[in-house]
Amino acid sequence: MKNRLRVLRAERNWSQADLGDRLGVSRQTINAIENGKYDPSLPLAFKMAALFKMPIEEIFDPSVEE
Amino acid sequence: MIDGKRIKQRAKRIRPLLIPLVLYLGLLIVAVMWAPKMENTIWGYVIALLPMIPGLFLTVGIVKVSRTLDEMERRILLEAAAFSFIFTLILLLSFGLLGLVGIPQPRPVIIFSIMCFLLVIGKFWGNWRYR
């Protein structure tokens, strides 16, 4: 699933490790999500939405399957 | 870049494994040195089995550490464990069938080593897949 995580993170000048710390996951997990290799669980997606203060569908694009 | 804070976090994460592991190694030395001298006595059996006490705590430690993993790390570990378990089972069944034609059976310690090796391979494969 495609997502805008990398862009949103870059806008805030956060490293993958910074974002991982804020979400309680590893840097590797953030990297895998950004590259579309791993789709996060619903609770993690909600955490991301709360962190970036935007709806889940503005972060993730379910229409494009990789 | 790995900073001091993250190294401390990682060290804290594996602490439940380190203490039982050090105790296990210490008691293993005691068992190897003293148990053969007390063969066929109650104390001999007790000393021979001493390393298994921290071994039990090691099991608890592994469960504790697995609870600190995030969702993707858990998935990688689960896939690695499944790969290791099934592959070892296939290997064991193959040896069992080869036993019909006289091939000697592997020792349990060899089987366990193969299982650990396959777990590590599975973990690397998972890390590579989700990199």
N, CA and C atoms of all chains as a GROMACS GRO file, in nm:
protein
  591
    1MET      N    1   0.085  -0.120   0.000
    1MET     CA    2   0.000   0.000   0.000
    1MET      C    3   0.089   0.126   0.000
    2LYS      N    4   0.057   0.218  -0.093
    2LYS     CA    5   0.136   0.342  -0.098
    2LYS      C    6   0.099   0.434   0.018
    3ASN      N    7   0.193   0.516   0.057
    3ASN     CA    8   0.165   0.610   0.166
    3ASN      C    9   0.252   0.736   0.153
    4ARG      N   10   0.215   0.838   0.231
    4ARG     CA   11   0.287   0.966   0.225
    4ARG      C   12   0.376   0.985   0.348
    5LEU      N   13   0.409   0.875   0.411
    5LEU     CA   14   0.483   0.883   0.538
    5LEU      C   15   0.618   0.954   0.521
    6ARG      N   16   0.689   0.919   0.415
    6ARG     CA   17   0.822   0.977   0.394
    6ARG      C   18   0.812   1.130   0.380
    7VAL      N   19   0.711   1.175   0.304
    7VAL     CA   20   0.692   1.319   0.280
    7VAL      C   21   0.655   1.389   0.411
    8LEU      N   22   0.560   1.329   0.482
    8LEU     CA   23   0.515   1.390   0.609
    8LEU      C   24   0.629   1.398   0.710
    9ARG      N   25   0.710   1.294   0.711
    9ARG     CA   26   0.824   1.291   0.802
    9ARG      C   27   0.927   1.398   0.763
   10ALA      N   28   0.954   1.407   0.633
   10ALA     CA   29   1.053   1.504   0.584
   10ALA      C   30   1.007   1.647   0.613
   11GLU      N   31   0.876   1.672   0.602
   11GLU     CA   32   0.821   1.806   0.629
   11GLU      C   33   0.850   1.849   0.773
   12ARG      N   34   0.861   1.751   0.861
   12ARG     CA   35   0.885   1.780   1.003
   12ARG      C   36   1.032   1.765   1.042
   13ASN      N   37   1.114   1.735   0.943
   13ASN     CA   38   1.258   1.716   0.967
   13ASN      C   39   1.289   1.605   1.068
   14TRP      N   40   1.209   1.500   1.063
   14TRP     CA   41   1.230   1.387   1.153
   14TRP      C   42   1.307   1.279   1.078
   15SER      N   43   1.395   1.212   1.148
   15SER     CA   44   1.459   1.094   1.089
   15SER      C   45   1.364   0.975   1.106
   16GLN      N   46   1.395   0.865   1.040
   16GLN     CA   47   1.311   0.744   1.056
   16GLN      C   48   1.314   0.699   1.202
   17ALA      N   49   1.430   0.712   1.266
   17ALA     CA   50   1.443   0.671   1.406
   17ALA      C   51   1.359   0.762   1.496
   18ASP      N   52   1.356   0.893   1.465
   18ASP     CA   53   1.274   0.987   1.544
   18ASP      C   54   1.127   0.947   1.535
   19LEU      N   55   1.082   0.922   1.412
   19LEU     CA   56   0.941   0.885   1.393
   19LEU      C   57   0.912   0.752   1.464
   20GLY      N   58   1.007   0.659   1.452
   20GLY     CA   59   0.991   0.530   1.519
   20GLY      C   60   0.976   0.546   1.670
   21ASP      N   61   1.058   0.633   1.728
   21ASP     CA   62   1.049   0.660   1.873
   21ASP      C   63   0.913   0.717   1.910
   22ARG      N   64   0.864   0.807   1.826
   22ARG     CA   65   0.735   0.871   1.855
   22ARG      C   66   0.619   0.771   1.845
   23LEU      N   67   0.637   0.671   1.758
   23LEU     CA   68   0.529   0.574   1.738
   23LEU      C   69   0.551   0.444   1.818
   24GLY      N   70   0.667   0.433   1.879
   24GLY     CA   71   0.696   0.311   1.957
   24GLY      C   72   0.730   0.191   1.872
   25VAL      N   73   0.789   0.216   1.754
   25VAL     CA   74   0.833   0.105   1.668
   25VAL      C   75   0.978   0.130   1.627
   26SER      N   76   1.039   0.030   1.561
   26SER     CA   77   1.180   0.043   1.525
   26SER      C   78   1.197   0.126   1.397
   27ARG      N   79   1.321   0.170   1.374
   27ARG     CA   80   1.351   0.244   1.251
   27ARG      C   81   1.327   0.155   1.128
   28GLN      N   82   1.360   0.025   1.143
   28GLN     CA   83   1.340  -0.070   1.032
   28GLN      C   84   1.193  -0.079   0.992
   29THR      N   85   1.106  -0.073   1.093
   29THR     CA   86   0.962  -0.082   1.065
   29THR      C   87   0.916   0.041   0.986
   30ILE      N   88   0.964   0.159   1.028
   30ILE     CA   89   0.929   0.283   0.956
   30ILE      C   90   0.978   0.275   0.812
   31ASN      N   91   1.102   0.227   0.796
   31ASN     CA   92   1.161   0.213   0.662
   31ASN      C   93   1.077   0.119   0.574
   32ALA      N   94   1.036   0.005   0.631
   32ALA     CA   95   0.957  -0.093   0.556
   32ALA      C   96   0.820  -0.034   0.517
   33ILE      N   97   0.760   0.042   0.608
   33ILE     CA   98   0.630   0.103   0.578
   33ILE      C   99   0.647   0.208   0.467
   34GLU      N  100   0.749   0.292   0.478
   34GLU     CA  101   0.773   0.396   0.377
   34GLU      C  102   0.796   0.336   0.239
   35ASN      N  103   0.865   0.222   0.235
   35ASN     CA  104   0.895   0.157   0.107
   35ASN      C  105   0.781   0.068   0.058
   36GLY      N  106   0.672   0.063   0.133
   36GLY     CA  107   0.557  -0.017   0.092
   36GLY      C  108   0.578  -0.167   0.109
   37LYS      N  109   0.680  -0.206   0.186
   37LYS     CA  110   0.708  -0.349   0.205
   37LYS      C  111   0.621  -0.406   0.317
   38TYR      N  112   0.577  -0.321   0.405
   38TYR     CA  113   0.498  -0.367   0.519
   38TYR      C  114   0.381  -0.271   0.542
   39ASP      N  115   0.261  -0.328   0.556
   39ASP     CA  116   0.143  -0.247   0.587
   39ASP      C  117   0.120  -0.251   0.737
   40PRO      N  118   0.112  -0.132   0.800
   40PRO     CA  119   0.096  -0.131   0.946
   40PRO      C  120  -0.041  -0.182   0.989
   41SER      N  121  -0.049  -0.222   1.115
   41SER     CA  122  -0.177  -0.265   1.171
   41SER      C  123  -0.267  -0.142   1.185
   42LEU      N  124  -0.394  -0.166   1.208
   42LEU     CA  125  -0.489  -0.055   1.225
   42LEU      C  126  -0.452   0.033   1.345
   43PRO      N  127  -0.417  -0.026   1.463
   43PRO     CA  128  -0.378   0.059   1.575
   43PRO      C  129  -0.257   0.149   1.543
   44LEU      N  130  -0.158   0.093   1.469
   44LEU     CA  131  -0.040   0.174   1.435
   44LEU      C  132  -0.078   0.284   1.335
   45ALA      N  133  -0.165   0.250   1.240
   45ALA     CA  134  -0.211   0.350   1.142
   45ALA      C  135  -0.285   0.464   1.214
   46PHE      N  136  -0.366   0.430   1.314
   46PHE     CA  137  -0.437   0.533   1.392
   46PHE      C  138  -0.338   0.619   1.470
   47LYS      N  139  -0.233   0.556   1.523
   47LYS     CA  140  -0.129   0.630   1.595
   47LYS      C  141  -0.063   0.733   1.503
   48MET      N  142  -0.036   0.688   1.380
   48MET     CA  143   0.027   0.777   1.281
   48MET      C  144  -0.066   0.894   1.249
   49ALA      N  145  -0.194   0.860   1.230
   49ALA     CA  146  -0.293   0.964   1.199
   49ALA      C  147  -0.301   1.067   1.312
   50ALA      N  148  -0.295   1.018   1.435
   50ALA     CA  149  -0.302   1.109   1.550
   50ALA      C  150  -0.175   1.193   1.557
   51LEU      N  151  -0.060   1.132   1.527
   51LEU     CA  152   0.068   1.205   1.533
   51LEU      C  153   0.073   1.316   1.428
   52PHE      N  154   0.028   1.284   1.308
   52PHE     CA  155   0.032   1.384   1.199
   52PHE      C  156  -0.094   1.470   1.194
   53LYS      N  157  -0.187   1.443   1.284
   53LYS     CA  158  -0.314   1.518   1.293
   53LYS      C  159  -0.386   1.523   1.158
   54MET      N  160  -0.404   1.408   1.100
   54MET     CA  161  -0.479   1.400   0.974
   54MET      C  162  -0.545   1.262   0.964
   55PRO      N  163  -0.650   1.250   0.880
   55PRO     CA  164  -0.718   1.120   0.868
   55PRO      C  165  -0.626   1.013   0.806
   56ILE      N  166  -0.653   0.889   0.838
   56ILE     CA  167  -0.571   0.778   0.786
   56ILE      C  168  -0.566   0.779   0.633
   57GLU      N  169  -0.682   0.806   0.569
   57GLU     CA  170  -0.685   0.800   0.422
   57GLU      C  171  -0.601   0.909   0.354
   58GLU      N  172  -0.560   1.009   0.433
   58GLU     CA  173  -0.469   1.111   0.375
   58GLU      C  174  -0.323   1.067   0.388
   59ILE      N  175  -0.299   0.967   0.468
   59ILE     CA  176  -0.162   0.914   0.481
   59ILE      C  177  -0.144   0.793   0.390
   60PHE      N  178  -0.246   0.705   0.392
   60PHE     CA  179  -0.238   0.581   0.313
   60PHE      C  180  -0.334   0.586   0.194
   61ASP      N  181  -0.289   0.528   0.084
   61ASP     CA  182  -0.372   0.522  -0.036
   61ASP      C  183  -0.408   0.376  -0.065
   62PRO      N  184  -0.527   0.334  -0.023
   62PRO     CA  185  -0.563   0.193  -0.038
   62PRO      C  186  -0.591   0.151  -0.182
   63SER      N  187  -0.610   0.249  -0.272
   63SER     CA  188  -0.650   0.215  -0.409
   63SER      C  189  -0.534   0.160  -0.491
   64VAL      N  190  -0.410   0.190  -0.451
   64VAL     CA  191  -0.294   0.145  -0.529
   64VAL      C  192  -0.225   0.031  -0.454
   65GLU      N  193  -0.237  -0.090  -0.511
   65GLU     CA  194  -0.169  -0.207  -0.452
   65GLU      C  195  -0.037  -0.226  -0.521
   66GLU      N  196   0.070  -0.250  -0.443
   66GLU     CA  197   0.202  -0.272  -0.505
   66GLU      C  198   0.226  -0.419  -0.527
   67MET      N  199   2.235   0.651   1.233
   67MET     CA  200   2.332   0.661   1.343
   67MET      C  201   2.270   0.608   1.473
   68ILE      N  202   2.343   0.525   1.545
   68ILE     CA  203   2.290   0.474   1.671
   68ILE      C  204   2.348   0.558   1.784
   69ASP      N  205   2.263   0.629   1.857
   69ASP     CA  206   2.316   0.711   1.966
   69ASP      C  207   2.312   0.635   2.098
   70GLY      N  208   2.371   0.700   2.203
   70GLY     CA  209   2.382   0.635   2.334
   70GLY      C  210   2.249   0.592   2.392
   71LYS      N  211   2.147   0.676   2.369
   71LYS     CA  212   2.013   0.647   2.423
   71LYS      C  213   1.959   0.516   2.367
   72ARG      N  214   1.978   0.499   2.236
   72ARG     CA  215   1.925   0.377   2.172
   72ARG      C  216   2.003   0.253   2.213
   73ILE      N  217   2.135   0.270   2.233
   73ILE     CA  218   2.217   0.156   2.278
   73ILE      C  219   2.169   0.113   2.418
   74LYS      N  220   2.141   0.213   2.504
   74LYS     CA  221   2.092   0.184   2.639
   74LYS      C  222   1.958   0.112   2.632
   75GLN      N  223   1.870   0.159   2.541
   75GLN     CA  224   1.738   0.096   2.525
   75GLN      C  225   1.752  -0.051   2.484
   76ARG      N  226   1.846  -0.074   2.389
   76ARG     CA  227   1.866  -0.212   2.341
   76ARG      C  228   1.923  -0.300   2.451
   77ALA      N  229   2.018  -0.244   2.529
   77ALA     CA  230   2.078  -0.320   2.638
   77ALA      C  231   1.972  -0.356   2.742
   78LYS      N  232   1.882  -0.260   2.770
   78LYS     CA  233   1.775  -0.282   2.867
   78LYS      C  234   1.680  -0.391   2.816
   79ARG      N  235   1.662  -0.390   2.682
   79ARG     CA  236   1.570  -0.486   2.620
   79ARG      C  237   1.618  -0.629   2.635
   80ILE      N  238   1.751  -0.649   2.624
   80ILE     CA  239   1.802  -0.788   2.629
   80ILE      C  240   1.846  -0.830   2.769
   81ARG      N  241   1.830  -0.740   2.869
   81ARG     CA  242   1.870  -0.774   3.006
   81ARG      C  243   1.802  -0.902   3.058
   82PRO      N  244   1.672  -0.924   3.034
   82PRO     CA  245   1.609  -1.047   3.084
   82PRO      C  246   1.673  -1.175   3.030
   83LEU      N  247   1.750  -1.162   2.920
   83LEU     CA  248   1.818  -1.280   2.864
   83LEU      C  249   1.960  -1.294   2.919
   84LEU      N  250   2.025  -1.179   2.942
   84LEU     CA  251   2.167  -1.181   2.980
   84LEU      C  252   2.191  -1.246   3.115
   85ILE      N  253   2.113  -1.207   3.216
   85ILE     CA  254   2.135  -1.258   3.353
   85ILE      C  255   2.119  -1.412   3.357
   86PRO      N  256   2.006  -1.468   3.307
   86PRO     CA  257   1.996  -1.616   3.309
   86PRO      C  258   2.105  -1.684   3.226
   87LEU      N  259   2.148  -1.618   3.115
   87LEU     CA  260   2.250  -1.678   3.030
   87LEU      C  261   2.384  -1.687   3.103
   88VAL      N  262   2.420  -1.580   3.175
   88VAL     CA  263   2.546  -1.579   3.252
   88VAL      C  264   2.539  -1.685   3.363
   89LEU      N  265   2.423  -1.690   3.433
   89LEU     CA  266   2.405  -1.790   3.540
   89LEU      C  267   2.412  -1.932   3.483
   90TYR      N  268   2.350  -1.950   3.366
   90TYR     CA  269   2.351  -2.081   3.301
   90TYR      C  270   2.494  -2.125   3.273
   91LEU      N  271   2.574  -2.033   3.214
   91LEU     CA  272   2.712  -2.068   3.179
   91LEU      C  273   2.793  -2.101   3.305
   92GLY      N  274   2.771  -2.022   3.413
   92GLY     CA  275   2.842  -2.046   3.538
   92GLY      C  276   2.808  -2.183   3.595
   93LEU      N  277   2.678  -2.214   3.600
   93LEU     CA  278   2.633  -2.343   3.656
   93LEU      C  279   2.669  -2.460   3.566
   94LEU      N  280   2.681  -2.432   3.436
   94LEU     CA  281   2.722  -2.536   3.341
   94LEU      C  282   2.865  -2.581   3.373
   95ILE      N  283   2.950  -2.483   3.402
   95ILE     CA  284   3.090  -2.515   3.438
   95ILE      C  285   3.091  -2.600   3.566
   96VAL      N  286   3.009  -2.558   3.666
   96VAL     CA  287   3.000  -2.632   3.793
   96VAL      C  288   2.954  -2.776   3.765
   97ALA      N  289   2.850  -2.789   3.681
   97ALA     CA  290   2.793  -2.922   3.652
   97ALA      C  291   2.895  -3.011   3.582
   98VAL      N  292   2.964  -2.954   3.483
   98VAL     CA  293   3.061  -3.033   3.406
   98VAL      C  294   3.178  -3.076   3.495
   99MET      N  295   3.217  -2.987   3.590
   99MET     CA  296   3.331  -3.019   3.676
   99MET      C  297   3.294  -3.118   3.788
  100TRP      N  298   3.175  -3.102   3.848
  100TRP     CA  299   3.142  -3.177   3.971
  100TRP      C  300   3.050  -3.298   3.951
  101ALA      N  301   2.959  -3.290   3.856
  101ALA     CA  302   2.862  -3.401   3.840
  101ALA      C  303   2.929  -3.536   3.812
  102PRO      N  304   3.030  -3.542   3.721
  102PRO     CA  305   3.092  -3.673   3.695
  102PRO      C  306   3.158  -3.734   3.819
  103LYS      N  307   3.197  -3.649   3.917
  103LYS     CA  308   3.261  -3.700   4.039
  103LYS      C  309   3.159  -3.762   4.135
  104MET      N  310   3.030  -3.733   4.113
  104MET     CA  311   2.925  -3.784   4.203
  104MET      C  312   2.828  -3.874   4.127
  105GLU      N  313   2.882  -3.952   4.037
  105GLU     CA  314   2.799  -4.037   3.954
  105GLU      C  315   2.709  -4.130   4.037
  106ASN      N  316   2.584  -4.143   3.992
  106ASN     CA  317   2.486  -4.232   4.057
  106ASN      C  318   2.454  -4.194   4.203
  107THR      N  319   2.466  -4.066   4.236
  107THR     CA  320   2.421  -4.020   4.368
  107THR      C  321   2.315  -3.912   4.346
  108ILE      N  322   2.233  -3.890   4.450
  108ILE     CA  323   2.128  -3.788   4.441
  108ILE      C  324   2.190  -3.651   4.410
  109TRP      N  325   2.301  -3.618   4.481
  109TRP     CA  326   2.367  -3.489   4.460
  109TRP      C  327   2.424  -3.477   4.319
  110GLY      N  328   2.467  -3.588   4.265
  110GLY     CA  329   2.516  -3.590   4.127
  110GLY      C  330   2.406  -3.547   4.030
  111TYR      N  331   2.285  -3.604   4.051
  111TYR     CA  332   2.172  -3.567   3.964
  111TYR      C  333   2.136  -3.419   3.981
  112VAL      N  334   2.137  -3.374   4.108
  112VAL     CA  335   2.101  -3.235   4.137
  112VAL      C  336   2.200  -3.139   4.070
  113ILE      N  337   2.329  -3.168   4.087
  113ILE     CA  338   2.431  -3.079   4.029
  113ILE      C  339   2.427  -3.084   3.875
  114ALA      N  340   2.404  -3.202   3.821
  114ALA     CA  341   2.398  -3.214   3.674
  114ALA      C  342   2.282  -3.131   3.617
  115LEU      N  343   2.172  -3.120   3.695
  115LEU     CA  344   2.054  -3.047   3.644
  115LEU      C  345   2.052  -2.900   3.686
  116LEU      N  346   2.150  -2.857   3.767
  116LEU     CA  347   2.154  -2.717   3.814
  116LEU      C  348   2.141  -2.614   3.701
  117PRO      N  349   2.214  -2.630   3.588
  117PRO     CA  350   2.205  -2.527   3.483
  117PRO      C  351   2.065  -2.509   3.426
  118MET      N  352   1.977  -2.607   3.451
  118MET     CA  353   1.842  -2.597   3.395
  118MET      C  354   1.755  -2.495   3.470
  119ILE      N  355   1.798  -2.458   3.593
  119ILE     CA  356   1.719  -2.358   3.669
  119ILE      C  357   1.726  -2.222   3.598
  120PRO      N  358   1.848  -2.168   3.570
  120PRO     CA  359   1.849  -2.045   3.489
  120PRO      C  360   1.796  -2.068   3.348
  121GLY      N  361   1.804  -2.193   3.302
  121GLY     CA  362   1.747  -2.226   3.171
  121GLY      C  363   1.599  -2.196   3.167
  122LEU      N  364   1.529  -2.225   3.279
  122LEU     CA  365   1.385  -2.195   3.286
  122LEU      C  366   1.362  -2.043   3.284
  123PHE      N  367   1.449  -1.970   3.357
  123PHE     CA  368   1.437  -1.823   3.356
  123PHE      C  369   1.468  -1.765   3.218
  124LEU      N  370   1.554  -1.836   3.144
  124LEU     CA  371   1.585  -1.794   3.008
  124LEU      C  372   1.459  -1.799   2.921
  125THR      N  373   1.376  -1.902   2.944
  125THR     CA  374   1.250  -1.914   2.871
  125THR      C  375   1.161  -1.794   2.900
  126VAL      N  376   1.152  -1.758   3.030
  126VAL     CA  377   1.071  -1.641   3.068
  126VAL      C  378   1.130  -1.516   3.003
  127GLY      N  379   1.265  -1.507   3.002
  127GLY     CA  380   1.334  -1.392   2.942
  127GLY      C  381   1.302  -1.379   2.794
  128ILE      N  382   1.300  -1.492   2.723
  128ILE     CA  383   1.270  -1.489   2.579
  128ILE      C  384   1.129  -1.435   2.555
  129VAL      N  385   1.035  -1.480   2.638
  129VAL     CA  386   0.896  -1.432   2.625
  129VAL      C  387   0.891  -1.281   2.652
  130LYS      N  388   0.965  -1.236   2.758
  130LYS     CA  389   0.967  -1.093   2.793
  130LYS      C  390   1.024  -1.010   2.679
  131VAL      N  391   1.136  -1.057   2.622
  131VAL     CA  392   1.199  -0.983   2.512
  131VAL      C  393   1.106  -0.979   2.391
  132SER      N  394   1.040  -1.091   2.362
  132SER     CA  395   0.950  -1.093   2.246
  132SER      C  396   0.835  -0.994   2.262
  133ARG      N  397   0.798  -0.964   2.389
  133ARG     CA  398   0.691  -0.867   2.412
  133ARG      C  399   0.736  -0.723   2.385
  134THR      N  400   0.868  -0.701   2.384
  134THR     CA  401   0.916  -0.565   2.358
  134THR      C  402   0.931  -0.539   2.207
  135LEU      N  403   0.914  -0.644   2.125
  135LEU     CA  404   0.929  -0.626   1.980
  135LEU      C  405   0.808  -0.552   1.924
  136ASP      N  406   0.828  -0.478   1.818
  136ASP     CA  407   0.713  -0.413   1.755
  136ASP      C  408   0.646  -0.512   1.658
  137GLU      N  409   0.537  -0.469   1.597
  137GLU     CA  410   0.455  -0.562   1.519
  137GLU      C  411   0.529  -0.625   1.401
  138MET      N  412   0.615  -0.547   1.333
  138MET     CA  413   0.686  -0.605   1.219
  138MET      C  414   0.795  -0.701   1.264
  139GLU      N  415   0.865  -0.664   1.373
  139GLU     CA  416   0.969  -0.753   1.427
  139GLU      C  417   0.907  -0.885   1.472
  140ARG      N  418   0.786  -0.878   1.531
  140ARG     CA  419   0.717  -1.001   1.573
  140ARG      C  420   0.682  -1.087   1.454
  141ARG      N  421   0.637  -1.021   1.346
  141ARG     CA  422   0.601  -1.097   1.227
  141ARG      C  423   0.724  -1.168   1.170
  142ILE      N  424   0.838  -1.095   1.165
  142ILE     CA  425   0.962  -1.155   1.113
  142ILE      C  426   1.002  -1.274   1.199
  143LEU      N  427   0.994  -1.257   1.332
  143LEU     CA  428   1.033  -1.365   1.423
  143LEU      C  429   0.939  -1.486   1.409
  144LEU      N  430   0.809  -1.458   1.394
  144LEU     CA  431   0.712  -1.567   1.377
  144LEU      C  432   0.739  -1.645   1.248
  145GLU      N  433   0.765  -1.570   1.140
  145GLU     CA  434   0.794  -1.636   1.012
  145GLU      C  435   0.923  -1.718   1.020
  146ALA      N  436   1.024  -1.662   1.090
  146ALA     CA  437   1.152  -1.733   1.106
  146ALA      C  438   1.131  -1.860   1.189
  147ALA      N  439   1.051  -1.850   1.297
  147ALA     CA  440   1.025  -1.966   1.383
  147ALA      C  441   0.948  -2.074   1.306
  148ALA      N  442   0.851  -2.031   1.226
  148ALA     CA  443   0.772  -2.127   1.147
  148ALA      C  444   0.862  -2.197   1.045
  149PHE      N  445   0.947  -2.119   0.978
  149PHE     CA  446   1.041  -2.174   0.879
  149PHE      C  447   1.133  -2.277   0.945
  150SER      N  448   1.189  -2.237   1.061
  150SER     CA  449   1.283  -2.323   1.132
  150SER      C  450   1.214  -2.453   1.178
  151PHE      N  451   1.093  -2.439   1.235
  151PHE     CA  452   1.019  -2.553   1.288
  151PHE      C  453   0.984  -2.653   1.177
  152ILE      N  454   0.927  -2.601   1.069
  152ILE     CA  455   0.882  -2.690   0.961
  152ILE      C  456   1.000  -2.756   0.891
  153PHE      N  457   1.107  -2.676   0.864
  153PHE     CA  458   1.222  -2.731   0.795
  153PHE      C  459   1.288  -2.840   0.880
  154THR      N  460   1.296  -2.816   1.013
  154THR     CA  461   1.355  -2.918   1.102
  154THR      C  462   1.268  -3.044   1.103
  155LEU      N  463   1.136  -3.024   1.102
  155LEU     CA  464   1.044  -3.138   1.099
  155LEU      C  465   1.065  -3.222   0.973
  156ILE      N  466   1.077  -3.153   0.859
  156ILE     CA  467   1.100  -3.224   0.732
  156ILE      C  468   1.231  -3.302   0.738
  157LEU      N  469   1.333  -3.235   0.795
  157LEU     CA  470   1.465  -3.298   0.809
  157LEU      C  471   1.456  -3.423   0.897
  158LEU      N  472   1.383  -3.410   1.009
  158LEU     CA  473   1.368  -3.522   1.102
  158LEU      C  474   1.294  -3.638   1.039
  159LEU      N  475   1.185  -3.605   0.968
  159LEU     CA  476   1.107  -3.711   0.901
  159LEU      C  477   1.193  -3.780   0.796
  160SER      N  478   1.276  -3.701   0.726
  160SER     CA  479   1.364  -3.759   0.624
  160SER      C  480   1.462  -3.856   0.689
  161PHE      N  481   1.521  -3.814   0.801
  161PHE     CA  482   1.615  -3.903   0.872
  161PHE      C  483   1.543  -4.027   0.924
  162GLY      N  484   1.418  -4.007   0.970
  162GLY     CA  485   1.339  -4.120   1.018
  162GLY      C  486   1.318  -4.223   0.909
  163LEU      N  487   1.286  -4.175   0.789
  163LEU     CA  488   1.264  -4.265   0.676
  163LEU      C  489   1.395  -4.329   0.630
  164LEU      N  490   1.504  -4.248   0.634
  164LEU     CA  491   1.634  -4.303   0.597
  164LEU      C  492   1.683  -4.406   0.698
  165GLY      N  493   1.627  -4.399   0.820
  165GLY     CA  494   1.658  -4.499   0.922
  165GLY      C  495   1.616  -4.638   0.878
  166LEU      N  496   1.513  -4.643   0.789
  166LEU     CA  497   1.465  -4.772   0.737
  166LEU      C  498   1.574  -4.843   0.656
  167VAL      N  499   1.666  -4.762   0.600
  167VAL     CA  500   1.774  -4.824   0.520
  167VAL      C  501   1.908  -4.816   0.592
  168GLY      N  502   1.900  -4.796   0.725
  168GLY     CA  503   2.020  -4.808   0.807
  168GLY      C  504   2.100  -4.682   0.832
  169ILE      N  505   2.049  -4.565   0.786
  169ILE     CA  506   2.122  -4.438   0.812
  169ILE      C  507   2.110  -4.406   0.961
  170PRO      N  508   2.221  -4.373   1.031
  170PRO     CA  509   2.212  -4.343   1.175
  170PRO      C  510   2.132  -4.216   1.202
  171GLN      N  511   2.061  -4.214   1.316
  171GLN     CA  512   1.976  -4.100   1.352
  171GLN      C  513   2.058  -3.988   1.415
  172PRO      N  514   2.024  -3.859   1.384
  172PRO     CA  515   2.100  -3.748   1.441
  172PRO      C  516   2.074  -3.734   1.591
  173ARG      N  517   2.175  -3.683   1.665
  173ARG     CA  518   2.160  -3.664   1.809
  173ARG      C  519   2.074  -3.539   1.834
  174PRO      N  520   1.999  -3.538   1.947
  174PRO     CA  521   1.912  -3.423   1.975
  174PRO      C  522   1.985  -3.289   1.973
  175VAL      N  523   2.111  -3.286   2.022
  175VAL     CA  524   2.185  -3.160   2.025
  175VAL      C  525   2.212  -3.108   1.884
  176ILE      N  526   2.230  -3.200   1.789
  176ILE     CA  527   2.252  -3.161   1.649
  176ILE      C  528   2.122  -3.103   1.592
  177ILE      N  529   2.010  -3.171   1.626
  177ILE     CA  530   1.879  -3.125   1.576
  177ILE      C  531   1.851  -2.984   1.628
  178PHE      N  532   1.878  -2.962   1.758
  178PHE     CA  533   1.853  -2.830   1.818
  178PHE      C  534   1.942  -2.724   1.753
  179SER      N  535   2.068  -2.761   1.727
  179SER     CA  536   2.161  -2.666   1.663
  179SER      C  537   2.111  -2.628   1.524
  180ILE      N  538   2.062  -2.728   1.451
  180ILE     CA  539   2.010  -2.701   1.316
  180ILE      C  540   1.890  -2.607   1.326
  181MET      N  541   1.804  -2.632   1.425
  181MET     CA  542   1.684  -2.550   1.445
  181MET      C  543   1.723  -2.404   1.472
  182CYS      N  544   1.823  -2.384   1.559
  182CYS     CA  545   1.871  -2.248   1.591
  182CYS      C  546   1.930  -2.182   1.468
  183PHE      N  547   2.008  -2.259   1.393
  183PHE     CA  548   2.072  -2.206   1.272
  183PHE      C  549   1.964  -2.162   1.173
  184LEU      N  550   1.861  -2.245   1.156
  184LEU     CA  551   1.753  -2.212   1.063
  184LEU      C  552   1.674  -2.090   1.110
  185LEU      N  553   1.661  -2.074   1.244
  185LEU     CA  554   1.592  -1.957   1.298
  185LEU      C  555   1.668  -1.829   1.261
  186VAL      N  556   1.801  -1.836   1.274
  186VAL     CA  557   1.885  -1.720   1.240
  186VAL      C  558   1.874  -1.690   1.090
  187ILE      N  559   1.878  -1.797   1.007
  187ILE     CA  560   1.865  -1.778   0.862
  187ILE      C  561   1.730  -1.713   0.831
  188GLY      N  562   1.624  -1.764   0.895
  188GLY     CA  563   1.489  -1.710   0.874
  188GLY      C  564   1.479  -1.564   0.915
  189LYS      N  565   1.547  -1.530   1.024
  189LYS     CA  566   1.546  -1.391   1.074
  189LYS      C  567   1.617  -1.300   0.974
  190PHE      N  568   1.732  -1.344   0.923
  190PHE     CA  569   1.803  -1.264   0.823
  190PHE      C  570   1.719  -1.247   0.696
  191TRP      N  571   1.656  -1.356   0.657
  191TRP     CA  572   1.571  -1.354   0.537
  191TRP      C  573   1.456  -1.254   0.557
  192GLY      N  574   1.394  -1.257   0.674
  192GLY     CA  575   1.284  -1.165   0.705
  192GLY      C  576   1.332  -1.021   0.706
  193ASN      N  577   1.446  -0.996   0.768
  193ASN     CA  578   1.502  -0.859   0.772
  193ASN      C  579   1.530  -0.809   0.630
  194TRP      N  580   1.581  -0.900   0.547
  194TRP     CA  581   1.613  -0.862   0.409
  194TRP      C  582   1.484  -0.833   0.331
  195ARG      N  583   1.383  -0.915   0.356
  195ARG     CA  584   1.256  -0.901   0.284
  195ARG      C  585   1.187  -0.769   0.317
  196TYR      N  586   1.193  -0.728   0.442
  196TYR     CA  587   1.123  -0.605   0.484
  196TYR      C  588   1.218  -0.486   0.494
  197ARG      N  589   1.337  -0.496   0.433
  197ARG     CA  590   1.436  -0.387   0.448
  197ARG      C  591   1.391  -0.259   0.376
   0.00000   0.00000   0.00000
